[in-house]
Amino acid sequence: MLIKVKVGERYIKLIATKGTYGWESKDYYAKEVSISDSEFVRQNFTYRVWVPGLGTIYF
């Protein structure tokens, strides 16, 4: 999935996802992956964000 993020001094925010009909605006803060995530996720991704209708997106 293609995503656009905005990086601020103290945050990372998912601002858009690419859907069937082009870019769709979003506004969700990302969190760092944590010990509660699987080992695979921790080794391959730095951030996660939950988006209604899409679920968790890791990047």
C-alpha positions as CSV (number, residue, x, y, z in Angstrom):
1,M,0.0,0.0,0.0
2,L,1.3,3.4,-0.8
3,I,1.1,6.0,2.0
4,K,2.1,9.6,2.6
5,V,3.4,10.6,6.0
6,K,4.2,13.9,7.6
7,V,7.2,14.0,10.0
8,G,7.2,16.6,12.7
9,E,9.7,17.3,15.5
10,R,7.8,15.0,17.9
11,Y,5.4,13.0,15.7
12,I,4.9,11.0,12.6
13,K,1.4,11.2,11.0
14,L,-0.2,9.2,8.2
15,I,-1.8,11.8,6.0
16,A,-2.9,9.8,2.9
17,T,-3.3,6.3,1.5
18,K,-3.5,5.4,-2.2
19,G,-6.8,3.8,-2.9
20,T,-8.6,2.6,-6.0
21,Y,-9.7,6.1,-6.9
22,G,-6.4,7.9,-6.0
23,W,-5.1,9.5,-2.8
24,E,-7.4,9.5,0.1
25,S,-6.8,12.0,2.9
26,K,-6.2,10.6,6.4
27,D,-5.1,12.0,9.8
28,Y,-3.7,9.4,12.1
29,Y,-0.7,9.5,14.4
30,A,1.8,6.7,14.1
31,K,3.5,4.9,17.0
32,E,6.8,3.1,17.2
33,V,6.5,-0.6,17.1
34,S,6.8,-2.1,20.6
35,I,7.7,-5.3,22.5
36,S,4.0,-6.3,22.2
37,D,4.4,-6.6,18.4
38,S,5.7,-9.8,16.9
39,E,9.4,-10.4,16.4
40,F,8.9,-10.2,12.6
41,V,7.3,-6.8,12.9
42,R,10.0,-5.5,15.2
43,Q,12.8,-6.6,12.9
44,N,11.2,-5.2,9.7
45,F,9.3,-2.1,10.6
46,T,9.7,1.0,12.8
47,Y,6.2,2.5,13.0
48,R,2.6,1.4,13.0
49,V,-0.7,3.2,12.6
50,W,-4.2,1.9,12.8
51,V,-6.6,3.1,10.2
52,P,-10.4,2.4,10.4
53,G,-11.5,0.2,7.4
54,L,-7.9,-0.8,6.6
55,G,-6.4,-2.1,9.9
56,T,-2.9,-1.7,11.1
57,I,-0.3,-0.4,8.6
58,Y,3.4,-1.0,9.4
59,F,6.2,1.0,7.9
